């Protein structure tokens, strides 16, 4: 599993792109790594893009566990998060995360495309730059 983080400094949007096989271990690591980037960028919103995930080897148990943890986002009531999951499995697991964690992440939304994600945030022309 590979991943990279990008940031749009004008709109203050953090973007995480994930590719390859996603496992319980790699998803748990990603979830915790995101905290570092939230703190570094003070993003007002985030997009997690799973469009390039080739296999979802993630358990429902881990999804429920992560959904019940405190959000990595500071002030999750004011900072929207969008999950892009175009495949049926990815969309289903992402919706499970959304439903289980709804009380802690009321602004989490699951969509199938980047265009839908940008529309949900009201952004037309993002300028994402790679983060180290």
N, C-alpha and C positions, 0 to 999 in steps of 0.2 A: 504494500500500500504506500502510495506516495501522496504528499500533500504540499501545498504552498499557501502562504498568506499574502494578500495584496490589500492595499488601502487607497481609498479615494479621499485625498485630503480636503478637497473642496466640500464634498457632501458628508465627510466624516463617516464613511462606510467601510467596515472591515469585511473582507471577502476571504473565505477559506475554500480552496478547491481541493477535492479529494479524488484520487484515481486508483484503479486497480482493485485488488481483493480487500474487502473491509472485514475485519474480525473483531471479536470482543476486545481483544488486547489492543489492537490499533485504534479502535473507536474510543476506548477508555483513555488512552494516551492522548489522542487528539483533543478530547473534551477538556483535559487538564492543560494541554499546551495552549489552548485558546485563551486561557486566563492571562497569560503573559502578553499576548497581543492586544487584548482589551485594555490592559493597564498601560501599555506602551503608547497606544493610539488615542485613548479616551474616545473611542468611536461612539457615535450617536445611534448606530444601527449595525447589524451584521447579516451577512448572507453566507450560508453554508451550502456549497454547491457539490452535490453528489452525482452529477450528470455523468462523470467518467468512471464511476465505480462499476467494475465488471462482475463482481460477486459480492453478495451480502451474506457473509458467514457470521451473522450477529444474532445473539439469542434475545428472545423476548425478556428474559430475566434481567439482562444487562440494560436493556432499554428502560425497563421499569425502575431499576436501581438508579440510573443516571437521571431519570425524570424526577425522582424523589430527592435527589441531592439539591443543595443550594445552587442556584444558577451561577455560572462563571461571570455573567454580565452583572456589573454593578448597576443598581437601580433598574431591574428588569421590567418594572411597571412603566417606565418612561423610554426604554430603549428597545425598539422592535428587532426581532430576529426572524429571518426568513430562511427556510430550508427548501432547497431545490432537490427534488427526488423524482425523476421522470419514470423510473421503472415501477412496476406494481409492488414488488417486494420492498423496495426502498421507500416508496410512498406510504405503504402500510405501516412499516416500522416507524417512520417519521410521524405519522398520524398518531400512533400509539404513544410515542414520546410526548406529543402535543397534548393529548387527552389526559394522560396520567399526570403530567406536570403543569396543567393549565392554571392551577391556583398560584404557582410560583412563577410562571412565565405567561402572563395573559396576552402578551403581544407577539407570541410565537405563531408563525403562519407557515403552512406547508403548501408549496406550489410545484408545478412540473417543469417550468422553464425560467430562464433568466429574465425574459421579457415580463413575465408575471411577477417576478420578485421585484424588479425595478419599478413596475407600476404600483405595487403594494406600498413601496416606499416613496412614491411620487417623484422618482428620479428619471430623467430622460437621457442624459448623456454623461454617464460616469467616466471617470478617468482613473482607473485602478493602476497602482504602481506596486511592483514587488517589494515585499518586506524581507529583511534578512532573517 
